[in-house]
């Protein structure tokens, strides 16, 4: 697998430097085309007030949304210009609910890059974007943290491994990014995944990756916290995990370890299901 088309979406202009910047760094290193995606949210009108809101008010709301998208486009294009990547990028706008729009934009892409929500006060569609994309998108997702993110290339990548299908999917999907790392550490927590971890390490070695297998004992710590602690201790540049959780109607509710990592991450995280 190779990564030749990267989709990146931002919800605030202020996050362009870290999110678009990370996507551009990968695009340059992987020789990939970059697609910036702006999502025009539908105007939320309560059912009971439909027909009662003046057209002028709806037009004002629509105009405000267009203005917000204009600022996002400018922020994206500014980062692209700084990286001298304009010839290998474009900006597209999709009018749909957030996750559906990004998933549609990435139908013919190899990776989606999004930012970690800046705080707990973001709109619900931003707060739930990672889980919704895990359910709806056909590509792996790279989430960039609010703070602490460093270039992936040359650093250590940690791969969470438990022998499950989701972990295997993430391992395969992350291969192009793992090739950029200076070192890959495959981490198992507890005894159940030790044997399959050895097989996975051999698989990565056959892809010419410098890989180390590390077994962490089971403790009262959540496996997500184990990975986060290792990432901090080792100054890791990337975490790769399978996205665990369960479907609830049309939502995908992320499981405990996955949620722990996404809430407290300080390095980019690859999610796949």
SEMARRO-969682 format. One line per field, with one value per residue: x, z, y of N, C-alpha, C in turn; chain. Coordinates in steps of 0.02 Angstrom, whole numbers. Each point is the difference from the previous one (the first is absolute). Example, Ala and Ser with C-alpha at 12.3 -4.5 7.8 and 13.67 -1.06 7.14 Angstrom:
<atoms>
nu: [660 / -18]
nw: [390 / -36]
nv: [-284 / 53]
cau: [-45 / 42]
caw: [0 / 3]
cav: [59 / 59]
cu: [45 / -39]
cw: [0 / 37]
cv: [60 / 55]
c: [A / A]
</atoms>
This chain:
<atoms>
nu: [42 / -22 / 23 / -48 / -52 / 9 / -52 / -3 / -30 / -17 / -13 / 62 / 4 / -8 / -34 / 0 / 37 / -35 / -62 / -8 / 36 / -32 / -58 / 24 / 22 / -56 / -37 / 42 / 0 / -65 / 16 / -40 / -57 / -10 / -54 / -9 / -33 / -45 / -31 / -47 / -7 / -48 / -41 / 13 / -57 / -21 / -24 / -9 / 60 / -2 / 18 / 22 / 57 / 7 / -11 / -8 / -30 / -34 / -10 / -13 / -37 / -27 / -7 / -18 / -36 / -19 / -9 / -29 / -32 / -13 / -9 / -37 / -29 / -5 / -20 / -40 / -20 / -4 / -22 / -43 / -12 / -2 / -36 / -21 / -62 / -7 / 51 / 8 / -42 / -56 / -48 / -38 / -62 / -20 / -62 / 14 / -30 / 35 / -14 / -63 / 10 / 34 / -45 / -46 / 31 / 2 / -54 / 33 / 10 / 60 / -12 / -31 / 14 / -9 / -27 / 36 / -62 / -6 / -65 / -33 / 14 / 33 / -27 / -58 / -11 / 31 / -33 / -49 / 39 / 46 / -45 / -28 / 63 / 15 / -61 / 10 / 62 / 28 / 26 / 63 / 3 / 29 / -1 / 1 / 44 / -32 / 37 / 63 / -39 / 39 / 43 / -38 / 26 / 33 / -61 / -19 / -24 / -54 / -1 / -61 / 15 / -58 / 22 / -40 / -58 / -26 / 37 / -18 / -63 / 7 / 27 / -44 / -50 / 34 / 8 / -32 / -38 / -7 / -1 / -36 / -22 / 38 / -54 / -18 / -41 / -5 / -54 / 10 / -61 / 30 / -21 / -63 / 30 / 34 / -32 / -60 / 24 / 26 / -57 / -33 / 45 / -7 / -65 / 7 / 37 / -47 / -28 / 55 / -42 / 31 / -16 / -28 / -3 / -47 / 9 / -59 / 13 / -49 / -27 / -12 / 56 / -37 / -7 / -51 / -6 / 6 / -36 / -44 / 8 / -3 / -51 / -21 / 10 / -25 / -40 / -49 / -2 / -18 / -66 / 1 / -66 / -27 / -51 / -7 / -58 / -57 / -40 / -25 / -52 / 7 / 9 / 63 / -14 / 52 / 39 / 7 / 39 / -40 / -53 / 31 / 22 / -59 / -20 / 53 / -8 / 65 / -16 / 12 / -63 / 20 / -61 / -17 / -48]
nw: [0 / -36 / 22 / -45 / 39 / 26 / 39 / 5 / 59 / 0 / 64 / 16 / -19 / 65 / -21 / -49 / 40 / 52 / -21 / -35 / 49 / 43 / -28 / -1 / 62 / 13 / -28 / 27 / 57 / -11 / -22 / 43 / -30 / 14 / 30 / -1 / 54 / -25 / 58 / -46 / 62 / 1 / -18 / 65 / -24 / 61 / 2 / 64 / -21 / -33 / -43 / 63 / -22 / 3 / -65 / 22 / 52 / -40 / -37 / 56 / 21 / -60 / 2 / 63 / -22 / -53 / 44 / 40 / -52 / -14 / 65 / -1 / -56 / 25 / 57 / -35 / -40 / 57 / 31 / -49 / 2 / 67 / -14 / -40 / 21 / -24 / -38 / 62 / -2 / 31 / -4 / 40 / -17 / 55 / -24 / 62 / 40 / 52 / 36 / -20 / 9 / 57 / 20 / -24 / 29 / 45 / -38 / -31 / 64 / 26 / 20 / 59 / -1 / 66 / 32 / 55 / 23 / -8 / 12 / 58 / -22 / -36 / -60 / 8 / -61 / 31 / 57 / -41 / -31 / 46 / 48 / -23 / -7 / 60 / 12 / -25 / 19 / -60 / 33 / 16 / 64 / -12 / 67 / -8 / 50 / 51 / 38 / -9 / -54 / -19 / -47 / -37 / -55 / 3 / 24 / 62 / -28 / 38 / -5 / 18 / 31 / -20 / -62 / 11 / -31 / 47 / 45 / -30 / -3 / 62 / 16 / -39 / 25 / 56 / -39 / -43 / 54 / 12 / -67 / 19 / 45 / 49 / 37 / -1 / 49 / -4 / 27 / 41 / 24 / 48 / 17 / -13 / -11 / 47 / -11 / -6 / 55 / 14 / -18 / 34 / 49 / -11 / -2 / 51 / 29 / -26 / 28 / 23 / 50 / 33 / 24 / 56 / 30 / 29 / 50 / 11 / 64 / 13 / 4 / 50 / -33 / -30 / -48 / -7 / 66 / -7 / -56 / 31 / 53 / -40 / -31 / 60 / 26 / -59 / 13 / 0 / -64 / 12 / 7 / -7 / -7 / 15 / -35 / 66 / -2 / -3 / -45 / -4 / -30 / -17 / 66 / 6 / 53 / 6 / 0 / 60 / -24 / -51 / 39 / 42 / -52 / -28 / 62 / 6 / -64 / -8 / -36 / -65 / -12 / -23 / -25 / 10 / -40]
nv: [-60 / 50 / 58 / 10 / -7 / 61 / -14 / 66 / -2 / 65 / 13 / 18 / 63 / 7 / -53 / 46 / 39 / -25 / 8 / 56 / 30 / -40 / 16 / 62 / -7 / -33 / 48 / 42 / -32 / -3 / 61 / 31 / -5 / 64 / -25 / 66 / -16 / 42 / -2 / 10 / 17 / -47 / 48 / -1 / -21 / 15 / -62 / 16 / 23 / -58 / 45 / 1 / -26 / 66 / 7 / 61 / -30 / -41 / 53 / 32 / -53 / -3 / 66 / -8 / -52 / 36 / 48 / -45 / -25 / 64 / 8 / -55 / 19 / 61 / -28 / -41 / 48 / 32 / -54 / -9 / 65 / -2 / -55 / 49 / -13 / 62 / -19 / -22 / 51 / -10 / 45 / -38 / 16 / -31 / -3 / -18 / -44 / 21 / -53 / 7 / 65 / -8 / -46 / 40 / 52 / -48 / -5 / 48 / -10 / 11 / 63 / 2 / 65 / -6 / 51 / -8 / -9 / 66 / -12 / 0 / 61 / -44 / 14 / -31 / 28 / 50 / 1 / -17 / 46 / -12 / -6 / 55 / 25 / -24 / 22 / 61 / 13 / -1 / 51 / -12 / 15 / 58 / -4 / 66 / -6 / 27 / -38 / 17 / 10 / -51 / 16 / -40 / 26 / -57 / 8 / -14 / -55 / 8 / -65 / 16 / -56 / -27 / -2 / 53 / -5 / 40 / -33 / -56 / 24 / 23 / -58 / -31 / 35 / -11 / -53 / 39 / 13 / -65 / -1 / 53 / -43 / 24 / -13 / -64 / 15 / -65 / 28 / -52 / -4 / -31 / -61 / 19 / 59 / -32 / -58 / 28 / 29 / -58 / -26 / 48 / -10 / -64 / 10 / 43 / -47 / -40 / 53 / -28 / -11 / 48 / -60 / 22 / -58 / 34 / -42 / 28 / -8 / -42 / 59 / 40 / 17 / 45 / -47 / 42 / -1 / -66 / 3 / 38 / -39 / -52 / 28 / 17 / -61 / -21 / 52 / -45 / -14 / -63 / -4 / -66 / 7 / -58 / 23 / -5 / -31 / 33 / -26 / 61 / -31 / 66 / -5 / 17 / -37 / 41 / -55 / -29 / -49 / -8 / 7 / -41 / -35 / 2 / -12 / -41 / -8 / -12 / -54 / 6 / -15 / -59 / 11 / -63 / -19]
cau: [-42 / 33 / -45 / 10 / -50 / -15 / -53 / 6 / -55 / 6 / -63 / 17 / 60 / 58 / 32 / 30 / 72 / 18 / -34 / 20 / 73 / 16 / -20 / 47 / 64 / -9 / -8 / 66 / 42 / -30 / -14 / -73 / -43 / -36 / -66 / -29 / -73 / -41 / -68 / -53 / -51 / -69 / -27 / -43 / -63 / -46 / -59 / -57 / 4 / 7 / -49 / -10 / 61 / 2 / 52 / 59 / 40 / 31 / 52 / 55 / 34 / 35 / 56 / 49 / 33 / 45 / 57 / 42 / 34 / 50 / 58 / 33 / 36 / 59 / 49 / 27 / 42 / 60 / 47 / 22 / 48 / 62 / 34 / 10 / -34 / -62 / -12 / -19 / -54 / -61 / -48 / -68 / -51 / -55 / -57 / -29 / 25 / 73 / 34 / -21 / 34 / 71 / 4 / -12 / 58 / 56 / -16 / 57 / 60 / 34 / 7 / -35 / 33 / -44 / 30 / -32 / -41 / 39 / -24 / -64 / -54 / -10 / -64 / -3 / 25 / 73 / 20 / -13 / 24 / 43 / -42 / -45 / 39 / 17 / -58 / -23 / 53 / 31 / 72 / 25 / -5 / 55 / -20 / 57 / -16 / 1 / 67 / 52 / 13 / 62 / 1 / 2 / 60 / 60 / -14 / -24 / -71 / -25 / -58 / -36 / -16 / -33 / -16 / -66 / -8 / 9 / 71 / 31 / -18 / 39 / 69 / 6 / -14 / 52 / 66 / 38 / 24 / 50 / 63 / 32 / 26 / 67 / -5 / -69 / -7 / -65 / -13 / -55 / -14 / -26 / 31 / -38 / 21 / 73 / 17 / -19 / 44 / 62 / -15 / -8 / 67 / 33 / -32 / 28 / 71 / 2 / -8 / 63 / -7 / 37 / -55 / 13 / -61 / 2 / -56 / -14 / -44 / -66 / -6 / -64 / -2 / -31 / 51 / 10 / 47 / 66 / 29 / 14 / 58 / 58 / 12 / 31 / 67 / 46 / -6 / -25 / -29 / -61 / -33 / -45 / -46 / -64 / -54 / -47 / -60 / -60 / -48 / -62 / -35 / 47 / 61 / 49 / 22 / 67 / 11 / 37 / 71 / 3 / -22 / 52 / 55 / -21 / -12 / 61 / 56 / 47 / 32 / -50 / -26 / -33 / -58 / -27 / -48]
caw: [0 / 1 / 12 / -55 / 7 / 71 / 14 / 65 / 14 / 60 / 19 / 21 / -36 / 46 / 3 / -65 / 4 / 25 / -35 / -70 / -1 / 5 / -63 / -52 / 11 / -26 / -72 / -29 / 10 / -35 / -69 / -4 / -13 / 61 / -11 / 58 / -1 / 43 / 5 / 10 / 41 / -11 / 50 / 46 / 15 / 35 / -40 / 20 / -24 / -73 / -31 / 41 / -1 / -61 / -49 / 11 / 53 / -29 / -45 / 42 / 27 / -56 / -15 / 54 / -12 / -57 / 24 / 39 / -48 / -34 / 45 / 0 / -64 / 3 / 45 / -35 / -56 / 29 / 17 / -63 / -31 / 39 / -16 / -73 / -21 / -32 / -60 / 19 / 49 / -18 / 54 / -20 / 50 / -1 / 41 / 30 / 68 / 0 / -13 / -66 / -51 / -2 / -25 / -73 / -31 / 4 / -34 / -44 / 34 / 37 / 70 / 23 / 56 / 37 / 62 / 64 / 21 / 42 / 68 / 7 / -22 / -72 / -20 / 6 / -59 / 4 / 56 / -18 / -68 / -5 / 4 / -58 / -58 / 6 / -23 / -68 / -50 / -27 / 5 / 68 / 24 / 41 / 41 / 22 / 66 / 9 / 21 / 5 / -61 / -34 / -63 / 10 / -31 / 40 / 71 / 17 / -6 / 44 / -28 / 49 / -31 / 42 / -42 / -28 / -69 / -4 / 6 / -62 / -51 / 13 / -17 / -73 / -26 / 21 / -26 / -32 / 51 / 40 / -38 / 12 / 69 / 9 / 39 / 15 / 59 / 4 / 72 / 24 / 72 / 25 / -30 / -53 / -68 / -7 / -57 / -61 / -5 / -31 / -71 / -29 / -4 / -57 / -59 / -10 / -18 / -71 / -37 / 10 / 54 / 61 / 46 / 65 / 32 / 72 / 38 / 62 / 42 / 17 / 64 / 5 / -50 / -65 / -52 / -32 / 42 / -8 / -62 / 9 / 43 / -40 / -49 / 35 / 23 / -56 / -48 / -62 / -48 / -30 / 30 / -46 / 38 / -29 / 32 / 30 / 24 / -21 / -35 / 34 / -55 / -52 / 31 / 21 / 66 / 9 / 62 / 54 / -14 / -57 / 24 / 44 / -41 / -38 / 46 / 34 / -46 / -12 / -63 / -49 / 10 / -57 / 18 / -56 / 19]
cav: [60 / 65 / 56 / 47 / 54 / 13 / 48 / 33 / 47 / 41 / 30 / 67 / 24 / -2 / -66 / -16 / -10 / -67 / -55 / 2 / -7 / -71 / -32 / 21 / -34 / -68 / 3 / 10 / -59 / -57 / 21 / -8 / 58 / 20 / 28 / 33 / -7 / 40 / -28 / 48 / -32 / 20 / 45 / -38 / 34 / -45 / -18 / 39 / 69 / 2 / 44 / 60 / 40 / 40 / -18 / 43 / -30 / -58 / 25 / 23 / -59 / -31 / 44 / -8 / -64 / 10 / 40 / -45 / -44 / 40 / 5 / -66 / -6 / 43 / -31 / -58 / 22 / 32 / -54 / -31 / 46 / -4 / -63 / -2 / -62 / 20 / -38 / -68 / 5 / 37 / 13 / -18 / 12 / -48 / 22 / -60 / -9 / 0 / -64 / -24 / 40 / -18 / -68 / 3 / 31 / -47 / -63 / -16 / 23 / -53 / 19 / 60 / 34 / 45 / 24 / -14 / 57 / 45 / -3 / -34 / 45 / -1 / -30 / -73 / -35 / 2 / -43 / -70 / -12 / -59 / -60 / -2 / -19 / -71 / -39 / 17 / 9 / -60 / 10 / 12 / 68 / 24 / 57 / 41 / 27 / 72 / 22 / -50 / -38 / 11 / -39 / -72 / -29 / -6 / -14 / -67 / -12 / -53 / -35 / -39 / -65 / -50 / -58 / 4 / 22 / 72 / 14 / -22 / 48 / 61 / -16 / 2 / 68 / 47 / -19 / 55 / 46 / -35 / 2 / 65 / 1 / -26 / -62 / -21 / -44 / -34 / -5 / -41 / 10 / -64 / -58 / -33 / 17 / -8 / -42 / 35 / 57 / -23 / -9 / 67 / 30 / -31 / 29 / 66 / -8 / -19 / 63 / 37 / 48 / -15 / -9 / -31 / -23 / 16 / -27 / 36 / -41 / 26 / 35 / 34 / 53 / -13 / -7 / 65 / 37 / -31 / 26 / 72 / 6 / -19 / 53 / 57 / -19 / -12 / 54 / -31 / 47 / -27 / -58 / -34 / -43 / -18 / 37 / -46 / 32 / -34 / 43 / 16 / 32 / 19 / 24 / -51 / 20 / -27 / -37 / 34 / 13 / 46 / 65 / 25 / 26 / 59 / 55 / 22 / -9 / 55 / -17 / -21 / -68 / -31 / -41 / -39 / -52]
cu: [44 / -52 / 15 / -52 / -18 / -55 / 11 / -58 / 15 / -67 / 10 / 64 / 62 / 35 / 36 / 74 / 18 / -31 / 20 / 76 / 22 / -17 / 48 / 67 / -4 / -5 / 68 / 42 / -26 / -17 / -75 / -35 / -40 / -66 / -25 / -76 / -31 / -71 / -49 / -57 / -70 / -23 / -49 / -61 / -47 / -63 / -60 / 2 / 9 / -57 / -11 / 61 / 3 / 58 / 63 / 45 / 37 / 58 / 61 / 40 / 41 / 62 / 55 / 39 / 48 / 62 / 48 / 40 / 55 / 64 / 38 / 40 / 64 / 54 / 34 / 49 / 64 / 52 / 28 / 53 / 67 / 41 / 15 / -31 / -66 / -16 / -23 / -56 / -61 / -46 / -70 / -47 / -57 / -55 / -36 / 19 / 75 / 31 / -18 / 37 / 73 / 9 / -11 / 61 / 58 / -14 / 58 / 64 / 30 / 6 / -41 / 38 / -48 / 37 / -38 / -42 / 38 / -22 / -68 / -59 / -10 / -68 / 3 / 30 / 76 / 25 / -6 / 30 / 41 / -42 / -45 / 38 / 21 / -56 / -14 / 54 / 30 / 76 / 21 / -1 / 62 / -25 / 62 / -17 / 3 / 69 / 49 / 17 / 67 / -1 / 8 / 66 / 59 / -10 / -23 / -76 / -19 / -63 / -33 / -25 / -33 / -21 / -67 / -2 / 14 / 73 / 37 / -14 / 41 / 73 / 12 / -8 / 56 / 68 / 37 / 28 / 52 / 67 / 38 / 33 / 71 / 0 / -74 / 1 / -71 / -13 / -59 / -8 / -33 / 28 / -35 / 28 / 75 / 18 / -16 / 42 / 66 / -11 / -7 / 67 / 39 / -28 / 29 / 73 / 7 / -14 / 59 / -6 / 42 / -50 / 23 / -68 / 7 / -63 / -7 / -47 / -68 / 2 / -69 / -5 / -37 / 55 / 14 / 49 / 70 / 34 / 18 / 61 / 64 / 18 / 34 / 72 / 51 / 1 / -21 / -33 / -66 / -25 / -48 / -44 / -60 / -55 / -53 / -60 / -61 / -47 / -62 / -40 / 51 / 65 / 47 / 30 / 68 / 7 / 47 / 72 / 8 / -17 / 54 / 57 / -20 / -12 / 65 / 62 / 44 / 43 / -55 / -18 / -34 / -55 / -23 / -45 / -15]
cw: [0 / 12 / -53 / 0 / 74 / 3 / 69 / 8 / 64 / 14 / 26 / -36 / 44 / 1 / -65 / 6 / 22 / -41 / -73 / -6 / 5 / -65 / -57 / 8 / -26 / -76 / -35 / 5 / -38 / -73 / -15 / -17 / 63 / -19 / 66 / -5 / 51 / 0 / 15 / 37 / -20 / 56 / 43 / 19 / 35 / -41 / 16 / -27 / -76 / -31 / 39 / 0 / -66 / -45 / 11 / 54 / -26 / -46 / 40 / 29 / -55 / -18 / 52 / -9 / -58 / 21 / 41 / -46 / -38 / 42 / 4 / -65 / 0 / 44 / -32 / -54 / 25 / 17 / -62 / -35 / 36 / -18 / -74 / -29 / -38 / -62 / 14 / 52 / -30 / 60 / -25 / 58 / -10 / 47 / 25 / 73 / 0 / -20 / -69 / -55 / -6 / -27 / -76 / -36 / -4 / -34 / -45 / 29 / 40 / 74 / 13 / 59 / 32 / 63 / 61 / 20 / 51 / 73 / 1 / -26 / -75 / -17 / 2 / -60 / -3 / 55 / -19 / -67 / -7 / 0 / -60 / -63 / 2 / -27 / -75 / -53 / -22 / 5 / 72 / 16 / 41 / 38 / 28 / 67 / 2 / 16 / -6 / -64 / -32 / -66 / 14 / -23 / 48 / 73 / 10 / -8 / 46 / -31 / 55 / -32 / 51 / -41 / -33 / -71 / -7 / 4 / -64 / -57 / 7 / -19 / -75 / -26 / 15 / -31 / -34 / 51 / 44 / -35 / 10 / 68 / 2 / 36 / 12 / 60 / 2 / 74 / 13 / 75 / 26 / -41 / -61 / -70 / -13 / -63 / -65 / -9 / -34 / -76 / -35 / -7 / -59 / -66 / -16 / -22 / -73 / -45 / 11 / 52 / 60 / 56 / 64 / 30 / 75 / 34 / 65 / 43 / 11 / 69 / 3 / -50 / -62 / -52 / -37 / 40 / -4 / -62 / 7 / 43 / -37 / -50 / 32 / 21 / -58 / -50 / -68 / -44 / -29 / 42 / -52 / 40 / -44 / 39 / 24 / 26 / -22 / -34 / 43 / -48 / -53 / 29 / 11 / 66 / 13 / 67 / 47 / -16 / -58 / 22 / 45 / -40 / -36 / 45 / 27 / -44 / -3 / -61 / -50 / 8 / -65 / 26 / -61 / 27 / -60]
cv: [62 / 54 / 53 / 56 / 5 / 52 / 29 / 48 / 37 / 32 / 71 / 21 / -6 / -68 / -18 / -15 / -70 / -56 / -2 / -8 / -72 / -37 / 17 / -35 / -72 / 0 / 8 / -63 / -61 / 15 / -8 / 65 / 15 / 33 / 31 / 0 / 48 / -27 / 56 / -34 / 22 / 48 / -38 / 41 / -49 / -11 / 46 / 72 / 5 / 41 / 64 / 46 / 39 / -20 / 41 / -29 / -62 / 20 / 24 / -58 / -34 / 41 / -7 / -66 / 5 / 39 / -44 / -46 / 38 / 7 / -66 / -9 / 42 / -29 / -60 / 22 / 34 / -54 / -33 / 44 / -2 / -62 / -7 / -64 / 16 / -42 / -71 / 1 / 33 / 3 / -15 / 13 / -50 / 25 / -63 / -1 / -16 / -66 / -27 / 37 / -21 / -71 / -2 / 28 / -50 / -67 / -22 / 29 / -57 / 15 / 63 / 28 / 49 / 22 / -23 / 60 / 43 / 0 / -35 / 41 / 1 / -29 / -76 / -35 / 1 / -48 / -74 / -20 / -64 / -64 / -7 / -20 / -73 / -43 / 11 / 2 / -66 / 3 / 7 / 75 / 16 / 61 / 34 / 32 / 77 / 26 / -58 / -37 / 20 / -40 / -74 / -31 / -1 / -17 / -72 / -4 / -58 / -30 / -41 / -65 / -47 / -62 / 3 / 27 / 75 / 20 / -19 / 49 / 64 / -10 / 5 / 71 / 49 / -13 / 58 / 50 / -33 / -2 / 65 / 2 / -27 / -67 / -14 / -47 / -27 / -16 / -45 / 12 / -64 / -58 / -27 / 12 / -11 / -38 / 36 / 63 / -17 / -9 / 68 / 35 / -29 / 27 / 69 / -4 / -19 / 59 / 46 / 55 / -22 / -3 / -36 / -20 / 12 / -26 / 39 / -43 / 32 / 32 / 31 / 57 / -23 / -8 / 65 / 43 / -28 / 27 / 74 / 11 / -18 / 54 / 60 / -16 / -3 / 58 / -27 / 53 / -24 / -59 / -29 / -48 / -20 / 37 / -49 / 39 / -40 / 50 / 11 / 43 / 18 / 28 / -59 / 25 / -33 / -34 / 36 / 17 / 49 / 70 / 32 / 32 / 64 / 60 / 30 / -4 / 63 / -14 / -18 / -73 / -24 / -46 / -38 / -54 / -44]
c: [A / A / A / A / A / A / A / A / A / A / A / A / A / A / A / A / A / A / A / A / A / A / A / A / A / A / A / A / A / A / A / A / A / A / A / A / A / A / A / A / A / A / A / A / A / A / A / A / A / A / A / A / A / A / A / A / A / A / A / A / A / A / A / A / A / A / A / A / A / A / A / A / A / A / A / A / A / A / A / A / A / A / A / A / A / A / A / A / A / A / A / A / A / A / A / A / A / A / A / A / A / A / A / A / A / A / A / A / A / A / A / A / A / A / A / A / A / A / A / A / A / A / A / A / A / A / A / A / A / A / A / A / A / A / A / A / A / A / A / A / A / A / A / A / A / A / A / A / A / A / A / A / A / A / A / A / A / A / A / A / A / A / A / A / A / A / A / A / A / A / A / A / A / A / A / A / A / A / A / A / A / A / A / A / A / A / A / A / A / A / A / A / A / A / A / A / A / A / A / A / A / A / A / A / A / A / A / A / A / A / A / A / A / A / A / A / A / A / A / A / A / A / A / A / A / A / A / A / A / A / A / A / A / A / A / A / A / A / A / A / A / A / A / A / A / A / A / A / A / A / A / A / A / A / A / A / A / A / A / A / A / A / A / A / A / A / A / A / A / A / A / A / A]
</atoms>
